[in-house]
Amino acid sequence: MKRSLLVFCSFFALSIFAPAVAQATNQPLVIAKAFELVRKKPEGDAVKGELTGGHNCDTLENNAINKKNNLPYAIPAGEYKVEVTKSERFGRPMPLIKNVPDRDGIRFHQGSKPKHSTGCVLVPDRRDEDAITKLILDDKAKKIESSITIRNHRSPSPAPNDSDDDDSDDEGLDSPVGSGSPRGSSESEQKSGSGWCTIQ
């Protein structure tokens, strides 16, 4: 009986004081379920996609080749942390995709054409941008870190009676969207570009 009471008291104390300790040490309690962006098959310079994970909307990225490094402007697929910081270019808090290799200032923002981006993820409307911003800020208030997983388009599996002579990888990428780690895309270089996302 005493042991059961002790276990109960310990559990109760942990449930009460753990959030306070996490807040005092400024440490997140849990990693949030990621936003997920699944890219569709590229259409010329345009790479459309679908964003899910709290807010659902279409996305658009620029798959044109950066002549300075011969790689697409679209960032590499992978998992990234996201946060809200103030954009110097737009003068308002906006979602920032962090730790993109050799890139700075990669954000979510409104845009309708591939040329509106030199790496950023475009959303159709300012309301989409604001909704993503709110979700990230709400998570931060709960000491939860937000993240995004970006996946490239994959070919569907072939029908069972397809020829065995095809040596292609059934699950391979249709296009090297965002492949590699583009260099030379620092903020100083981006300021001379024509895209909307060129300045933090």
C-alpha positions in Angstrom: 0.0 0.0 0.0 2.8 2.4 0.9 4.7 1.6 -2.3 1.6 2.2 -4.4 1.0 5.5 -2.7 4.7 6.5 -3.3 4.5 5.6 -7.0 1.3 7.6 -7.3 2.8 10.7 -5.6 6.0 10.4 -7.7 4.0 10.3 -10.9 1.8 13.2 -9.8 4.8 15.4 -8.9 6.4 14.6 -12.3 3.3 15.6 -14.2 3.1 18.8 -12.4 6.8 19.9 -12.3 8.1 18.5 -15.6 6.6 21.3 -17.8 7.8 23.9 -15.4 11.3 22.5 -15.4 11.3 22.4 -19.2 10.1 26.0 -19.4 12.7 27.1 -16.9 15.5 25.5 -18.9 14.0 26.6 -22.2 14.1 23.0 -23.5 11.4 21.5 -25.8 9.4 18.7 -24.2 8.8 17.0 -27.5 9.5 17.3 -31.2 6.3 18.1 -33.1 5.0 16.0 -35.9 6.6 17.4 -39.1 4.9 19.3 -41.8 5.3 17.2 -44.9 5.8 18.5 -48.4 5.4 15.9 -51.2 6.6 17.2 -54.6 4.8 16.2 -57.8 6.5 15.5 -61.1 8.3 18.6 -62.3 6.7 20.5 -65.2 9.5 22.6 -66.8 10.8 25.0 -64.2 7.8 24.4 -61.9 7.7 21.9 -59.2 4.2 21.7 -57.6 3.6 20.0 -54.3 1.2 19.4 -51.5 1.8 20.5 -47.9 0.2 18.7 -45.0 0.6 18.6 -41.3 -1.8 21.0 -39.6 -2.3 23.1 -42.7 -3.0 21.7 -46.1 -2.2 23.7 -49.2 -0.5 23.6 -52.6 3.1 24.6 -53.0 5.3 25.7 -55.8 9.1 25.7 -56.2 11.6 26.7 -58.8 13.4 23.8 -60.5 15.3 26.0 -62.9 19.1 25.5 -62.9 21.2 28.0 -61.1 24.0 28.7 -63.7 26.5 29.4 -60.9 26.4 25.8 -59.7 24.4 23.8 -62.2 21.9 22.7 -59.6 18.2 23.4 -59.2 17.1 26.4 -57.1 14.7 24.0 -55.2 16.3 22.9 -52.0 17.3 19.3 -51.4 14.7 16.9 -50.1 15.1 16.0 -46.5 14.1 17.0 -43.0 14.5 20.5 -41.6 13.6 22.4 -38.5 11.4 25.4 -39.0 10.8 28.5 -37.0 9.3 32.0 -37.3 11.7 34.9 -37.6 11.3 38.5 -38.9 12.1 38.9 -42.6 14.2 41.9 -43.3 12.8 41.9 -46.9 9.1 41.7 -46.0 9.3 43.3 -42.6 7.2 40.8 -40.9 7.5 37.4 -39.0 7.6 34.6 -41.5 8.3 30.8 -41.5 12.0 30.0 -42.0 13.4 26.6 -43.0 16.6 26.2 -41.0 19.9 24.5 -41.7 19.5 24.2 -45.5 23.0 23.3 -46.8 24.8 26.5 -47.9 21.6 28.5 -48.0 20.2 31.3 -45.9 16.8 32.9 -45.9 14.7 29.9 -47.2 11.1 30.7 -46.2 7.5 29.9 -46.9 5.8 32.9 -48.6 3.2 33.7 -51.2 4.0 33.4 -54.8 2.4 32.2 -58.1 5.3 31.6 -60.5 8.6 29.7 -60.2 10.6 32.9 -60.8 9.2 34.3 -57.6 11.6 31.9 -55.8 15.3 31.2 -55.7 14.9 28.4 -53.2 11.9 29.3 -51.0 8.7 27.3 -50.9 5.8 29.3 -52.4 2.2 29.0 -51.2 -0.8 30.3 -53.1 -2.1 32.9 -50.7 -1.0 35.2 -47.8 -3.5 33.4 -45.7 -1.6 30.1 -46.2 1.6 31.8 -45.1 -0.1 33.3 -42.0 -1.7 29.9 -41.1 1.7 28.2 -41.2 3.2 31.0 -39.2 0.5 30.6 -36.5 1.0 26.8 -36.2 4.7 27.2 -35.7 4.3 29.9 -33.1 1.6 27.9 -31.3 4.0 25.0 -31.1 6.8 27.2 -29.8 4.5 28.5 -27.0 4.0 24.8 -26.0 7.8 24.2 -26.1 7.4 22.1 -29.2 9.9 22.3 -32.1 8.4 22.3 -35.6 10.0 20.6 -38.6 9.3 19.8 -42.2 10.0 16.7 -44.3 10.3 17.3 -48.0 9.9 14.3 -50.3 10.6 14.2 -54.1 8.2 12.7 -56.5 8.5 9.0 -57.0 7.5 6.9 -60.0 4.6 4.4 -59.4 5.4 0.7 -59.3 5.0 -1.0 -62.7 2.2 -3.4 -63.4 3.1 -7.1 -62.7 3.1 -7.9 -66.5 5.5 -5.2 -67.4 8.7 -6.2 -69.2 11.5 -7.4 -67.1 13.9 -5.7 -69.5 13.4 -2.4 -67.8 16.4 -2.0 -65.4 15.2 1.4 -64.0 14.7 1.7 -60.3 10.9 1.5 -59.7 11.1 3.8 -56.7 13.7 6.1 -58.2 13.2 9.9 -58.5 11.7 11.1 -61.7 13.9 14.2 -61.6 16.9 15.4 -59.5 14.7 18.0 -57.9 16.7 20.0 -55.3 19.6 17.5 -55.6 22.9 18.4 -54.1 23.8 21.2 -51.8 23.9 24.4 -53.9 26.7 26.7 -53.0 27.1 30.4 -53.6 23.5 31.1 -52.4 24.4 33.3 -49.4 22.3 36.3 -48.6 24.9 38.6 -50.2 24.6 36.8 -53.5 20.8 36.4 -53.3 20.3 40.1 -53.1 21.2 40.4 -56.7 18.7 37.8 -57.8 15.2 38.4 -59.1 13.3 36.0 -56.8 11.1 37.1 -54.0 12.9 35.0 -51.4 16.3 36.5 -52.1 16.6 38.4 -48.8 15.7 37.3 -45.3 
